[in-house]
Amino acid sequence: MNTPKRGLLVAGAAVAVVLSSGVAAQAATAAAAVPDYKAPKIFGTTFQKDPKHDFTKGIHSRHNGILRGWITHIRGGVAEYEPIRWKKGTETEGLFVGPPKGDVTAYASPIAKDVVFLSAYGCKSSMSGMTVDRNTGLGAKRCSRSVLIKRHGDQGHPSLITVYKGKIVKVQEIYTP
């Protein structure tokens, strides 16, 4: 191979390395770019408000932040979710409840491709083991997006749902025995 062609080949390879490392760095920066929002009380007894949200304009994404809620339905990578609150019990400690029937307090956001899903019950479909931070009662085992969609698409689990730029970027399950 003559020298000019070899030089072009080396230069092209160097550009490819720089571009691919730039993409990887950009992806890492995007994940780190999510602000550290203040989490609500895990067992809060009131529904969280989103004062800027207009529920008369149909179901759409919540504003940036963390919602104590559960996913009620997933279709085509878009999750519908609603706020929940802790209702103290008389015979048991209590349970999480959603808004009353007929209440339109619900949101819908796409689930980010790189969503962080922290499970309280492990990544297997049987949900056989506890994977909880014992200090907080929140899920600590990172599972895939597909596990999140399968588990939460069937039935809602109490979770802290983080929304950033209109997408769900983190779901952390709340352990409830």
MDTraj code that builds the backbone (N, CA, C; nanometers):
import mdtraj as md
import numpy as np

residues = "MET ASN THR PRO LYS ARG GLY LEU LEU VAL ALA GLY ALA ALA VAL ALA VAL VAL LEU SER SER GLY VAL ALA ALA GLN ALA ALA THR ALA ALA ALA ALA VAL PRO ASP TYR LYS ALA PRO LYS ILE PHE GLY THR THR PHE GLN LYS ASP PRO LYS HIS ASP PHE THR LYS GLY ILE HIS SER ARG HIS ASN GLY ILE LEU ARG GLY TRP ILE THR HIS ILE ARG GLY GLY VAL ALA GLU TYR GLU PRO ILE ARG TRP LYS LYS GLY THR GLU THR GLU GLY LEU PHE VAL GLY PRO PRO LYS GLY ASP VAL THR ALA TYR ALA SER PRO ILE ALA LYS ASP VAL VAL PHE LEU SER ALA TYR GLY CYS LYS SER SER MET SER GLY MET THR VAL ASP ARG ASN THR GLY LEU GLY ALA LYS ARG CYS SER ARG SER VAL LEU ILE LYS ARG HIS GLY ASP GLN GLY HIS PRO SER LEU ILE THR VAL TYR LYS GLY LYS ILE VAL LYS VAL GLN GLU ILE TYR THR PRO".split()
xyz = np.array([
    [0.0862, -0.1166, 0.0000],
    [0.0000, 0.0000, 0.0000],
    [0.0906, 0.1225, 0.0000],
    [0.0536, 0.2216, -0.0846],
    [0.1399, 0.3387, -0.0877],
    [0.1139, 0.4260, 0.0341],
    [0.2049, 0.5147, 0.0623],
    [0.2020, 0.5960, 0.1833],
    [0.0789, 0.6855, 0.1940],
    [0.0324, 0.7558, 0.0890],
    [-0.0868, 0.8401, 0.1047],
    [-0.2110, 0.7592, 0.1443],
    [-0.2283, 0.6394, 0.0842],
    [-0.3450, 0.5564, 0.1185],
    [-0.3367, 0.5082, 0.2632],
    [-0.2173, 0.4664, 0.3039],
    [-0.1955, 0.4208, 0.4408],
    [-0.2266, 0.5346, 0.5386],
    [-0.1846, 0.6548, 0.5059],
    [-0.2113, 0.7717, 0.5906],
    [-0.3603, 0.7984, 0.6036],
    [-0.4341, 0.7847, 0.4919],
    [-0.5798, 0.8035, 0.4968],
    [-0.6456, 0.6960, 0.5831],
    [-0.5986, 0.5723, 0.5705],
    [-0.6535, 0.4626, 0.6492],
    [-0.6305, 0.4851, 0.7986],
    [-0.5111, 0.5238, 0.8364],
    [-0.4788, 0.5511, 0.9765],
    [-0.5613, 0.6688, 1.0281],
    [-0.5725, 0.7736, 0.9479],
    [-0.6513, 0.8904, 0.9893],
    [-0.7980, 0.8536, 1.0061],
    [-0.8489, 0.7727, 0.9140],
    [-0.9897, 0.7290, 0.9242],
    [-1.0139, 0.6472, 1.0495],
    [-0.9210, 0.5574, 1.0822],
    [-0.9338, 0.4764, 1.2035],
    [-0.9300, 0.5643, 1.3274],
    [-0.8421, 0.6636, 1.3276],
    [-0.8321, 0.7543, 1.4429],
    [-0.9614, 0.8321, 1.4614],
    [-1.0210, 0.8786, 1.3508],
    [-1.1491, 0.9510, 1.3587],
    [-1.2579, 0.8596, 1.4132],
    [-1.2602, 0.7338, 1.3685],
    [-1.3603, 0.6390, 1.4167],
    [-1.3483, 0.6168, 1.5659],
    [-1.2249, 0.6035, 1.6162],
    [-1.2030, 0.5845, 1.7599],
    [-1.2499, 0.7068, 1.8371],
    [-1.2156, 0.8257, 1.7891],
    [-1.2563, 0.9490, 1.8577],
    [-1.4078, 0.9617, 1.8590],
    [-1.4719, 0.9330, 1.7443],
    [-1.6176, 0.9450, 1.7374],
    [-1.6865, 0.8437, 1.8277],
    [-1.6401, 0.7182, 1.8273],
    [-1.7055, 0.6168, 1.9109],
    [-1.6847, 0.6452, 2.0587],
    [-1.5670, 0.6938, 2.0965],
    [-1.5453, 0.7262, 2.2376],
    [-1.6269, 0.8489, 2.2763],
    [-1.6491, 0.9387, 2.1834],
    [-1.7328, 1.0564, 2.2092],
    [-1.8772, 1.0173, 2.2335],
    [-1.9254, 0.9182, 2.1564],
    [-2.0627, 0.8706, 2.1747],
    [-2.0767, 0.8039, 2.3110],
    [-1.9789, 0.7212, 2.3485],
    [-1.9833, 0.6554, 2.4789],
    [-1.9787, 0.7584, 2.5904],
    [-1.8931, 0.8583, 2.5758],
    [-1.8836, 0.9626, 2.6783],
    [-2.0134, 1.0416, 2.6864],
    [-2.0749, 1.0665, 2.5696],
    [-2.2010, 1.1408, 2.5678],
    [-2.3111, 1.0610, 2.6380],
    [-2.3159, 0.9290, 2.6165],
    [-2.4156, 0.8450, 2.6828],
    [-2.3937, 0.8446, 2.8332],
    [-2.2675, 0.8356, 2.8758],
    [-2.2372, 0.8381, 3.0191],
    [-2.2742, 0.9726, 3.0793],
    [-2.2488, 1.0807, 3.0038],
    [-2.2837, 1.2143, 3.0516],
    [-2.4343, 1.2297, 3.0631],
    [-2.5097, 1.1731, 2.9665],
    [-2.6554, 1.1834, 2.9697],
    [-2.7116, 1.1155, 3.0949],
    [-2.6570, 0.9978, 3.1306],
    [-2.7043, 0.9278, 3.2497],
    [-2.6704, 1.0070, 3.3756],
    [-2.5533, 1.0683, 3.3756],
    [-2.5117, 1.1455, 3.4924],
    [-2.5799, 1.2814, 3.4975],
    [-2.6396, 1.3232, 3.3867],
    [-2.7002, 1.4558, 3.3784],
    [-2.8345, 1.4659, 3.4513],
    [-2.8943, 1.3540, 3.4874],
    [-3.0219, 1.3574, 3.5585],
    [-2.9978, 1.4180, 3.6960],
    [-3.0671, 1.5268, 3.7273],
    [-3.0477, 1.5901, 3.8585],
    [-3.0845, 1.4962, 3.9732],
    [-3.0308, 1.5242, 4.0881],
    [-3.0585, 1.4458, 4.2076],
    [-3.1784, 1.5093, 4.2780],
    [-3.2989, 1.4655, 4.2423],
    [-3.4214, 1.5233, 4.2983],
    [-3.4442, 1.4756, 4.4415],
    [-3.5126, 1.5572, 4.5185],
    [-3.5477, 1.5205, 4.6562],
    [-3.6624, 1.4200, 4.6513],
    [-3.6420, 1.3065, 4.7145],
    [-3.7443, 1.2013, 4.7160],
    [-3.8543, 1.2357, 4.8152],
    [-3.9772, 1.1968, 4.7837],
    [-4.0869, 1.2184, 4.8782],
    [-4.0773, 1.1174, 4.9926],
    [-4.1577, 1.1389, 5.0963],
    [-4.1648, 1.0391, 5.2034],
    [-4.2159, 0.9097, 5.1426],
    [-4.1470, 0.8011, 5.1730],
    [-4.1842, 0.6733, 5.1134],
    [-4.3254, 0.6332, 5.1542],
    [-4.3597, 0.6511, 5.2796],
    [-4.4926, 0.6146, 5.3278],
    [-4.5747, 0.7399, 5.3574],
    [-4.5679, 0.8371, 5.2668],
    [-4.6452, 0.9598, 5.2806],
    [-4.7944, 0.9316, 5.2717],
    [-4.8732, 1.0028, 5.3494],
    [-5.0175, 0.9760, 5.3569],
    [-5.1019, 1.0697, 5.2712],
    [-5.0373, 1.1538, 5.1901],
    [-5.1116, 1.2401, 5.0974],
    [-5.0581, 1.2178, 4.9566],
    [-5.1416, 1.2464, 4.8572],
    [-5.0983, 1.2359, 4.7185],
    [-5.0085, 1.3546, 4.6864],
    [-4.9023, 1.3314, 4.6135],
    [-4.8144, 1.4394, 4.5718],
    [-4.8818, 1.5214, 4.4631],
    [-4.8650, 1.6496, 4.4713],
    [-4.9236, 1.7414, 4.3736],
    [-4.8216, 1.7745, 4.2653],
    [-4.8708, 1.8077, 4.1480],
    [-4.7899, 1.8618, 4.0395],
    [-4.8632, 1.9879, 3.9957],
    [-4.8382, 2.1003, 4.0637],
    [-4.9177, 2.2207, 4.0421],
    [-4.9137, 2.2750, 3.8994],
    [-4.8098, 2.2432, 3.8235],
    [-4.7992, 2.2934, 3.6866],
    [-4.8725, 2.2039, 3.5858],
    [-4.9189, 2.0884, 3.6287],
    [-4.9813, 1.9921, 3.5367],
    [-5.1277, 2.0273, 3.5125],
    [-5.1688, 2.0266, 3.3867],
    [-5.3074, 2.0544, 3.3493],
    [-5.3733, 1.9238, 3.3048],
    [-5.4536, 1.8658, 3.3928],
    [-5.5164, 1.7369, 3.3637],
    [-5.6293, 1.7479, 3.2619],
    [-5.6724, 1.8697, 3.2282],
    [-5.7783, 1.8864, 3.1282],
    [-5.7246, 1.8689, 2.9865],
    [-5.5934, 1.8652, 2.9698],
    [-5.5330, 1.8527, 2.8368],
    [-5.4962, 1.7084, 2.8042],
    [-5.5613, 1.6134, 2.8652],
    [-5.5338, 1.4728, 2.8380],
    [-5.4164, 1.4215, 2.9181],
    [-5.3940, 1.2923, 2.9056],
    [-5.2878, 1.2288, 2.9835],
    [-5.1534, 1.2547, 2.9155],
    [-5.0600, 1.3095, 2.9909],
    [-4.9259, 1.3365, 2.9412],
    [-4.8273, 1.3342, 3.0578],
    [-4.7008, 1.3575, 3.0265],
    [-4.5936, 1.3413, 3.1241],
    [-4.6040, 1.4382, 3.2418],
    [-4.5601, 1.3888, 3.3548],
    [-4.5468, 1.4702, 3.4745],
    [-4.4230, 1.5572, 3.4582],
    [-4.4147, 1.6631, 3.5352],
    [-4.2951, 1.7469, 3.5341],
    [-4.1788, 1.6736, 3.6005],
    [-4.0584, 1.7228, 3.5792],
    [-3.9372, 1.6609, 3.6340],
    [-3.9477, 1.6427, 3.7848],
    [-3.8994, 1.5292, 3.8320],
    [-3.8974, 1.5025, 3.9752],
    [-3.9279, 1.3563, 4.0040],
    [-3.9497, 1.3278, 4.1319],
    [-3.9771, 1.1913, 4.1773],
    [-4.1197, 1.1845, 4.2297],
    [-4.1941, 1.0888, 4.1789],
    [-4.3320, 1.0659, 4.2217],
    [-4.3405, 0.9326, 4.2949],
    [-4.4054, 0.9324, 4.4097],
    [-4.4396, 0.8063, 4.4762],
    [-4.5661, 0.7588, 4.4040],
    [-4.5542, 0.6496, 4.3312],
    [-4.6683, 0.6063, 4.2517],
    [-4.6543, 0.4629, 4.2065],
    [-4.7432, 0.4259, 4.1139],
    [-4.7307, 0.2953, 4.0504],
    [-4.7731, 0.3053, 3.9063],
    [-4.7144, 0.2175, 3.8267],
    [-4.7452, 0.2124, 3.6847],
    [-4.8715, 0.1294, 3.6701],
    [-4.9693, 0.1828, 3.5985],
    [-5.0969, 0.1129, 3.5825],
    [-5.1091, 0.0415, 3.4487],
    [-5.0302, 0.0854, 3.3485],
    [-5.0412, 0.0255, 3.2159],
    [-4.9179, 0.0629, 3.1340],
    [-4.8703, -0.0298, 3.0518],
    [-4.7596, -0.0009, 2.9611],
    [-4.8002, -0.0483, 2.8220],
    [-4.7829, 0.0415, 2.7242],
    [-4.8106, 0.0055, 2.5852],
    [-4.7094, 0.0761, 2.4958],
    [-4.6403, -0.0020, 2.4129],
    [-4.5453, 0.0545, 2.3186],
    [-4.4341, 0.1357, 2.3831],
    [-4.3893, 0.0954, 2.5006],
    [-4.2813, 0.1666, 2.5683],
    [-4.3250, 0.2908, 2.6433],
    [-4.4560, 0.3183, 2.6447],
    [-4.5100, 0.4326, 2.7194],
    [-4.5845, 0.3797, 2.8408],
    [-4.5501, 0.4327, 2.9574],
    [-4.6121, 0.3889, 3.0826],
    [-4.7129, 0.4926, 3.1300],
    [-4.8283, 0.4445, 3.1701],
    [-4.9254, 0.5292, 3.2398],
    [-4.9053, 0.5022, 3.3882],
    [-4.9067, 0.6073, 3.4673],
    [-4.8805, 0.5925, 3.6099],
    [-4.9604, 0.6953, 3.6878],
    [-4.9800, 0.6662, 3.8164],
    [-5.0571, 0.7554, 3.9018],
    [-4.9927, 0.7650, 4.0392],
    [-5.0215, 0.8732, 4.1101],
    [-4.9661, 0.8865, 4.2456],
    [-5.0339, 0.7886, 4.3405],
    [-4.9638, 0.7549, 4.4453],
    [-5.0199, 0.6696, 4.5504],
    [-4.9906, 0.7337, 4.6852],
    [-5.0632, 0.6879, 4.7854],
    [-5.0383, 0.7326, 4.9225],
    [-5.0548, 0.6130, 5.0142],
    [-4.9979, 0.6262, 5.1333],
    [-5.0084, 0.5198, 5.2331],
    [-5.1355, 0.5420, 5.3128],
    [-5.2163, 0.4376, 5.3223],
    [-5.3386, 0.4433, 5.4015],
    [-5.3174, 0.3526, 5.5221],
    [-5.3150, 0.4158, 5.6401],
    [-5.2924, 0.3392, 5.7625],
    [-5.4099, 0.2448, 5.7850],
    [-5.3761, 0.1243, 5.8298],
    [-5.4778, 0.0230, 5.8523],
    [-5.5174, 0.0119, 5.9979],
    [-5.6262, -0.0589, 6.0207],
    [-5.6709, -0.0832, 6.1576],
    [-5.6281, -0.2222, 6.2024],
    [-5.6323, -0.3184, 6.1101],
    [-5.5928, -0.4547, 6.1444],
    [-5.4503, -0.4866, 6.0993],
    [-5.4007, -0.4143, 5.9987],
    [-5.2638, -0.4297, 5.9514],
    [-5.1969, -0.2930, 5.9582],
    [-5.0691, -0.2889, 5.9212],
    [-4.9996, -0.1603, 5.9218],
    [-5.0601, -0.0635, 5.8215],
    [-5.1108, -0.1161, 5.7122],
    [-5.1710, -0.0336, 5.6092],
    [-5.1357, -0.0835, 5.4706],
    [-5.1691, -0.0014, 5.3691],
    [-5.1417, -0.0363, 5.2317],
    [-5.1382, 0.0896, 5.1454],
    [-5.0799, 0.0765, 5.0270],
    [-5.0789, 0.1877, 4.9337],
    [-5.2093, 0.1887, 4.8559],
    [-5.2618, 0.3090, 4.8310],
    [-5.3837, 0.3248, 4.7527],
    [-5.3615, 0.4344, 4.6486],
    [-5.4320, 0.4207, 4.5367],
    [-5.4279, 0.5211, 4.4310],
    [-5.5429, 0.6188, 4.4484],
    [-5.5557, 0.7116, 4.3545],
    [-5.6657, 0.8083, 4.3611],
    [-5.8012, 0.7365, 4.3544],
    [-5.9060, 0.7983, 4.4085],
    [-6.0372, 0.7343, 4.4053],
    [-6.0884, 0.7165, 4.2622],
    [-6.1801, 0.6251, 4.2452],
    [-6.2399, 0.5971, 4.1140],
    [-6.2993, 0.7262, 4.0565],
    [-6.2718, 0.7500, 3.9294],
    [-6.3212, 0.8702, 3.8642],
    [-6.2246, 0.9870, 3.8683],
    [-6.1223, 0.9786, 3.9509],
    [-6.0210, 1.0838, 3.9590],
    [-5.9302, 1.0728, 3.8361],
    [-5.9000, 1.1845, 3.7723],
    [-5.8199, 1.1825, 3.6496],
    [-5.6715, 1.2106, 3.6739],
    [-5.6265, 1.1975, 3.7955],
    [-5.4864, 1.2229, 3.8279],
    [-5.4014, 1.1066, 3.7783],
    [-5.3574, 1.1165, 3.6538],
    [-5.2726, 1.0135, 3.5944],
    [-5.1802, 1.0797, 3.4930],
    [-5.0696, 1.0131, 3.4669],
    [-4.9680, 1.0647, 3.3769],
    [-4.9287, 0.9555, 3.2780],
    [-4.8622, 0.9936, 3.1692],
    [-4.8076, 0.8971, 3.0736],
    [-4.6744, 0.9512, 3.0229],
    [-4.5732, 0.8671, 3.0270],
    [-4.4398, 0.9057, 2.9801],
    [-4.3729, 0.7854, 2.9153],
    [-4.2907, 0.8101, 2.8132],
    [-4.2112, 0.7000, 2.7583],
    [-4.1089, 0.6530, 2.8616],
    [-4.0798, 0.5242, 2.8589],
    [-3.9770, 0.4686, 2.9462],
    [-3.8446, 0.4818, 2.8717],
    [-3.7485, 0.5510, 2.9310],
    [-3.6185, 0.5721, 2.8675],
    [-3.5529, 0.4387, 2.8353],
    [-3.4813, 0.4340, 2.7246],
    [-3.4117, 0.3102, 2.6831],
    [-3.3096, 0.2673, 2.7882],
    [-3.2494, 0.3653, 2.8569],
    [-3.1479, 0.3346, 2.9583],
    [-3.2028, 0.3540, 3.0995],
    [-3.3324, 0.3265, 3.1184],
    [-3.3962, 0.3446, 3.2487],
    [-3.3222, 0.2638, 3.3554],
    [-3.3140, 0.3195, 3.4743],
    [-3.2566, 0.2490, 3.5889],
    [-3.3738, 0.1894, 3.6656],
    [-3.3808, 0.0573, 3.6697],
    [-3.4871, -0.0113, 3.7425],
    [-3.4239, -0.0843, 3.8597],
    [-3.4582, -0.0409, 3.9821],
    [-3.4060, -0.1023, 4.1034],
    [-3.5184, -0.1799, 4.1707],
    [-3.5068, -0.3111, 4.1653],
    [-3.6117, -0.3997, 4.2134],
    [-3.5968, -0.4309, 4.3625],
    [-3.7099, -0.4460, 4.4281],
    [-3.7123, -0.4878, 4.5686],
    [-3.7302, -0.6389, 4.5796],
    [-3.7520, -0.7053, 4.4630],
    [-3.7867, -0.8472, 4.4641],
    [-3.7007, -0.9321, 4.3723],
    [-3.5889, -0.8803, 4.3238],
    [-3.5037, -0.9551, 4.2330],
    [-3.5494, -0.9396, 4.0887],
    [-3.4710, -0.9962, 3.9985],
    [-3.4973, -0.9777, 3.8555],
    [-3.5737, -1.0925, 3.7920],
    [-3.5938, -1.2011, 3.8633],
    [-3.6670, -1.3144, 3.8068],
    [-3.8168, -1.2867, 3.8119],
    [-3.8897, -1.3514, 3.7239],
    [-4.0347, -1.3277, 3.7173],
    [-4.1070, -1.3800, 3.8409],
    [-4.0469, -1.4747, 3.9132],
    [-4.1128, -1.5310, 4.0306],
    [-4.1105, -1.4361, 4.1504],
    [-4.0269, -1.3320, 4.1433],
    [-4.0135, -1.2368, 4.2542],
    [-3.9899, -1.3105, 4.3857],
    [-3.8975, -1.4052, 4.3845],
    [-3.8778, -1.4931, 4.4999],
    [-3.7903, -1.4367, 4.6101],
    [-3.7005, -1.3471, 4.5787],
    [-3.6090, -1.3002, 4.6814],
    [-3.6214, -1.1518, 4.7083],
    [-3.5860, -1.1138, 4.8279],
    [-3.5856, -0.9725, 4.8657],
    [-3.4519, -0.9113, 4.8261],
    [-3.4557, -0.8004, 4.7550],
    [-3.3342, -0.7287, 4.7181],
    [-3.3544, -0.5830, 4.7572],
    [-3.3527, -0.5603, 4.8879],
    [-3.3925, -0.4315, 4.9437],
    [-3.2787, -0.3700, 5.0238],
    [-3.2674, -0.2392, 5.0144],
    [-3.1792, -0.1660, 5.1042],
    [-3.2505, -0.1665, 5.2399],
    [-3.1949, -0.2325, 5.3366],
    [-3.2620, -0.2497, 5.4664],
    [-3.2820, -0.1181, 5.5420],
    [-3.2056, -0.0154, 5.5090],
    [-3.2216, 0.1146, 5.5750],
    [-3.3391, 0.1941, 5.5201],
    [-3.3679, 0.1779, 5.3909],
    [-3.4729, 0.2595, 5.3288],
    [-3.5982, 0.1821, 5.2917],
    [-3.5853, 0.0509, 5.2712],
    [-3.6996, -0.0278, 5.2244],
    [-3.7214, -0.0146, 5.0749],
    [-3.6210, 0.0375, 5.0044],
    [-3.6314, 0.0555, 4.8594],
    [-3.5501, -0.0504, 4.7866],
    [-3.5921, -0.0812, 4.6646],
    [-3.5223, -0.1784, 4.5819],
    [-3.3776, -0.1409, 4.5593],
    [-3.2909, -0.2422, 4.5585],
    [-3.1481, -0.2187, 4.5434],
    [-3.0868, -0.3002, 4.4299],
    [-3.1623, -0.3916, 4.3705],
    [-3.1090, -0.4789, 4.2647],
    [-3.1429, -0.4207, 4.1282],
    [-3.0393, -0.3891, 4.0502],
    [-3.0627, -0.3320, 3.9173],
    [-3.1040, -0.4423, 3.8207],
    [-3.2171, -0.4196, 3.7557],
    [-3.2706, -0.5143, 3.6585],
    [-3.2896, -0.4434, 3.5250],
    [-3.3153, -0.5212, 3.4225],
    [-3.3266, -0.4673, 3.2874],
    [-3.4605, -0.3963, 3.2640],
    [-3.4628, -0.3189, 3.1580],
    [-3.5843, -0.2485, 3.1153],
    [-3.6954, -0.3497, 3.0845],
    [-3.6582, -0.4623, 3.0245],
    [-3.7586, -0.5624, 2.9893],
    [-3.8248, -0.6229, 3.1139],
    [-3.7490, -0.6405, 3.2216],
    [-3.8068, -0.6905, 3.3472],
    [-3.9044, -0.5865, 3.4033],
    [-3.8659, -0.4599, 3.3980],
    [-3.9550, -0.3521, 3.4428],
    [-4.0856, -0.3559, 3.3651],
    [-4.0771, -0.3636, 3.2335],
    [-4.1975, -0.3622, 3.1497],
    [-4.2840, -0.4839, 3.1764],
    [-4.2222, -0.6002, 3.1887],
    [-4.3001, -0.7226, 3.2136],
    [-4.3676, -0.7183, 3.3508],
    [-4.2929, -0.6815, 3.4528],
    [-4.3470, -0.6826, 3.5885],
    [-4.4500, -0.5731, 3.6111],
    [-4.4191, -0.4523, 3.5710],
    [-4.5076, -0.3406, 3.5991],
    [-4.6189, -0.3268, 3.4958],
    [-4.6033, -0.3908, 3.3805],
    [-4.7098, -0.3889, 3.2809],
    [-4.8274, -0.4745, 3.3217],
    [-4.8008, -0.5790, 3.4019],
    [-4.9062, -0.6693, 3.4485],
    [-4.9827, -0.6117, 3.5664],
    [-4.9107, -0.5572, 3.6609],
    [-4.9735, -0.4997, 3.7808],
    [-4.8787, -0.3989, 3.8421],
    [-4.9337, -0.2942, 3.8973],
    [-4.8509, -0.1887, 3.9553],
    [-4.7883, -0.2296, 4.0872],
    [-4.6676, -0.1859, 4.1082],
    [-4.5981, -0.2055, 4.2348],
    [-4.5640, -0.0674, 4.2885],
    [-4.5834, -0.0433, 4.4159],
    [-4.5449, 0.0864, 4.4725],
    [-4.3984, 0.1156, 4.4409],
    [-4.3721, 0.2351, 4.3897],
    [-4.2376, 0.2705, 4.3460],
    [-4.2143, 0.4198, 4.3569],
    [-4.0888, 0.4575, 4.3527],
    [-4.0509, 0.5966, 4.3334],
    [-4.0160, 0.6076, 4.1853],
    [-4.0912, 0.6898, 4.1122],
    [-4.0770, 0.7026, 3.9675],
    [-4.0146, 0.8382, 3.9380],
    [-3.8956, 0.8363, 3.8774],
    [-3.8261, 0.9605, 3.8447],
    [-3.8496, 0.9950, 3.6984],
    [-3.8979, 1.1174, 3.6762],
    [-3.9219, 1.1682, 3.5409],
    [-3.8237, 1.2817, 3.5142],
    [-3.7627, 1.2760, 3.3961],
    [-3.6689, 1.3811, 3.3556],
    [-3.6873, 1.4055, 3.2062],
    [-3.7124, 1.5294, 3.1710],
    [-3.7344, 1.5694, 3.0315],
    [-3.8430, 1.4854, 2.9646],
    [-3.9497, 1.4594, 3.0376],
    [-4.0647, 1.3890, 2.9820],
    [-4.0539, 1.2383, 2.9760],
    [-3.9429, 1.1801, 3.0226],
    [-3.9243, 1.0353, 3.0184],
    [-3.9050, 0.9801, 3.1588],
    [-3.9461, 0.8556, 3.1764],
    [-3.9196, 0.7853, 3.3021],
    [-3.7762, 0.7355, 3.2946],
    [-3.6909, 0.7859, 3.3832],
    [-3.5489, 0.7503, 3.3802],
    [-3.5093, 0.6572, 3.4952],
    [-3.5966, 0.6460, 3.5965],
    [-3.5647, 0.5582, 3.7093],
    [-3.6937, 0.5127, 3.7761],
    [-3.6983, 0.3848, 3.8104],
    [-3.8083, 0.3277, 3.8882],
    [-3.7445, 0.2474, 3.9993],
    [-3.7769, 0.2846, 4.1241],
    [-3.7228, 0.2146, 4.2398],
    [-3.8391, 0.1621, 4.3215],
    [-3.8529, 0.0294, 4.3257],
    [-3.9650, -0.0309, 4.3968],
    [-3.9563, -0.0087, 4.5463],
    [-4.0747, 0.0057, 4.6073],
    [-4.0875, 0.0154, 4.7524],
    [-4.1267, -0.1223, 4.8026],
    [-4.0511, -0.1732, 4.8965],
    [-4.0818, -0.3075, 4.9496],
    [-4.2058, -0.2996, 5.0378],
    [-4.3013, -0.3851, 5.0075],
    [-4.4201, -0.4006, 5.0920],
    [-4.4409, -0.5503, 5.1152],
    [-4.4377, -0.5946, 5.2400],
    [-4.4515, -0.7385, 5.2674],
    [-4.5876, -0.7930, 5.2297],
])
top = md.Topology()
chain = top.add_chain()
for i, resn in enumerate(residues, 1):
    res = top.add_residue(resn, chain, resSeq=i)
    for name in ("N", "CA", "C"):
        top.add_atom(name, md.element.get_by_symbol(name[0]), res)
traj = md.Trajectory(xyz[None], top)
